[in-house]
Structures are given as structure tokens and as C-alpha cells.
Amino acid sequence: MGELSQSCEIRRAFTNTKMFDVNNSANEHELSQPFTGGAFEIIVEIFQHKLIERGLIHEELEKLA
């Protein structure tokens, strides 16, 4: 998941950044990274469970992700 802006920058949603990593930052984009990463992980989990429910992937494959 990502997005393009008019400045042609790519914003990635996959990040392992934690609040501890940006605790002293005043940059709003850095501060949003932990939330964005967590929200993305939840979306991926839901998507994987839907794939399993529909028989499109096996549970073993989901455990590897």
C-alpha cells in the first residue's frame, strides 16, 4: 500500500517504526509512521483471513507471512 503525491514521492505504509523511535521528533510525518505501520498490519491480517476463508490460500501460508 502506498500513495503518490504531486511531488512524485512514494509513501510506504509498511514500516517497523515504533513510538520510541520518533518520541523526540516534532515532524508530523515521522510521528505518523508507527500508526500507519500498525494500521497496515491490521489490514494485511484481515485480507489474509479473507483469503483463507475463501480457500484461496492455506493457513500454513498465512503463518509464514
C-alpha positions in Angstrom: 0.0 0.0 0.0 1.3 3.4 -0.8 0.4 6.7 -2.4 1.8 9.1 -4.9 1.8 12.8 -4.3 2.1 15.6 -6.9 5.8 15.8 -5.9 6.1 12.2 -7.2 7.2 10.9 -3.8 6.1 7.4 -2.7 4.8 7.0 0.8 5.1 3.4 2.1 2.7 2.0 4.7 4.9 -0.9 5.7 7.2 0.2 8.5 8.6 -1.2 11.7 8.9 2.2 13.3 7.8 2.4 16.9 6.8 5.4 19.0 10.1 5.0 20.9 11.9 5.7 17.6 10.1 9.0 17.0 9.5 10.1 20.6 11.5 13.3 20.4 10.5 14.2 16.8 8.5 17.3 16.0 8.0 16.1 12.4 4.3 15.1 11.9 5.2 12.6 9.2 7.7 10.8 11.4 5.2 10.8 14.2 2.5 9.2 12.0 4.7 6.3 10.9 4.0 3.9 13.9 0.3 4.4 13.4 0.5 3.9 9.7 2.5 0.7 10.1 0.2 -0.7 12.7 -2.9 0.1 10.6 -1.3 -1.5 7.6 -0.5 -4.7 9.5 -4.2 -4.9 10.6 -5.4 -4.5 7.0 -3.0 -7.3 5.9 -4.2 -9.6 8.6 -7.8 -9.1 7.6 -7.0 -9.6 3.9 -5.1 -12.9 4.7 -8.0 -14.2 6.8 -10.5 -13.4 4.0 -8.2 -15.3 1.5 -8.2 -18.3 3.9 -12.0 -18.2 4.3 -12.4 -18.3 0.5 -10.0 -21.2 0.2 -7.5 -19.1 -1.9 -4.6 -19.7 0.4 -3.8 -22.3 3.1 -3.4 -21.4 6.8 0.2 -22.6 6.7 1.0 -19.9 4.1 -0.6 -17.2 6.3 1.6 -18.3 9.3 4.7 -17.7 7.2 3.8 -14.1 6.4 
